[in-house]
Amino acid sequence: MSELTDSHAGDSLHEECGVFGIFGHHGAGALTVLGLHALQHRGQEAAGVVSYDHGQFIAERHPGLVGDIFGKNSPHTANLKGDNAIGHTRYSTAGGSAVRNIQPLFADLTGGGIAIAHNGNLTNAYALRSKLVQDGAIFQSTSDTEVIIHLTARSNEATVVDKLIDALKQVEGAYSLVALTAKKLIGVRDPYGVRPLVLGKLDGAPIFASESCALDILGAEFVRDVEPGEVVVFTKDGVESYFPFGKKKSRFCIFEYIYFARPDSTVEGQNVYQARKAIGAQLAHEAPAVADLVVPVPDSGVPAALGFSQASGIPFELGIIRNHYVGRTFIEPTDGIRHLGVRRKHNPNRAALEGKRVVLIDDSIVRGTTSKKIVQMVRDAGASEVHFRVASPPTKHSCFYGVDTPNEHALLAHEMSVAEMAKFIGVDSLAFITMDGLYRAVGEQRRDPAAPKFCDACFSGDYPIRMTDADLNKDSQLSFLVEVV
Ligand code: SF4
């Protein structure tokens, strides 16, 4: 379980995965690699592509960054022949980081092969997997995507699409998935639409991607978001769309707007950069500060800081410079080395900060250890006051829908009041955007507690999707290595 523990050890939240698929376009494998490159921010530990060519599926799945695996002259890219392909970029949470868990996963079923790549997390994966193992299933990986494959394989439905739908009717949780068969490209979003999935086209060839930035890199056209609960199937004869899961109220992850999605993406009809600027402006309105500078914690705090600066009239400065060539701090094995990781990643810009009253803007506070070090760094560089403003409400609860979060007792806001947090991270003042303010910034009047438009469970504790594994005291985001193998 050590790989698991390490994956939760960092002081930031991580999206688990990005998915991509293209059907009926020359060079589909290479186009998928490019799409995954644009989705690299959604997962940096491994990437995989499965293409289909002349009766066979070809899989290239490797640990590392997309550019390192599939870069110039890569034999892996050259192998990906055919006009149809799907791909996945991965951050390990469900199932740990073993090579056998790298997606897309592939299986031969009655009626033909299927490859599946999935972004999200199943909240009854443990329960389903335990039952499947009792019934004799032999799992190759510890990924919850394989649960979907086993359920698909065991379905009595006639077609692969109906088998997949039958399987998905049994799962709970958040998923946006793409699947490839010999003759079909399939895209599905869970009934609550928690994770994003967009539809595009390039020279008439359909594309599925987690975010619109993966279309932009190809010069492809954005068509629309896949609807919550929608199954979209492309064949060479055209497209079909189904809603087989019954009508549910959409609960898109509001944290996609705050942090996960790339700012140049448009998801669920909203440009992420504009949403982040609006959050910063709302924060300036709700929690003003008397200060000389607005400084973002780069990179994710930049659009909100711009919004705060423009709304408040306080000048924006790059008071902290980020080194983009540093590995993520979470992979460091001990607290001592992780501490150095923060310093390696961020450096204060003394010339901008010296003698100034600073409003520091960040997207969220998780454990608080990084925030504390950044505040100290800014003070050491000569800032006379530090007022911390956070572009999300306090993160008090764990996510079970595809985002890597620590146990809630490791979340600073779960354990402390705002005043205690301010003292802990060492600031002159601390404020978070309100929940209603956040909803306002993304186009709503306020949060309707009876029917919230988004998933905001990590702030509110109001989880929209049942969590069977958590109720069984089994964390579905945890590896099954210990429990099952
Ligand atoms: Fe997003 Fe938070 Fe809901 Fe997870 S719990 S899906 S991070 S809003």
Residues whose N, C-alpha, C, O or C-beta is under 5 A from the ligand:
A	BS01	SF4	C253 I254 F255 S398 C399 F400 Y401 V403 C455 D456 A457 C458
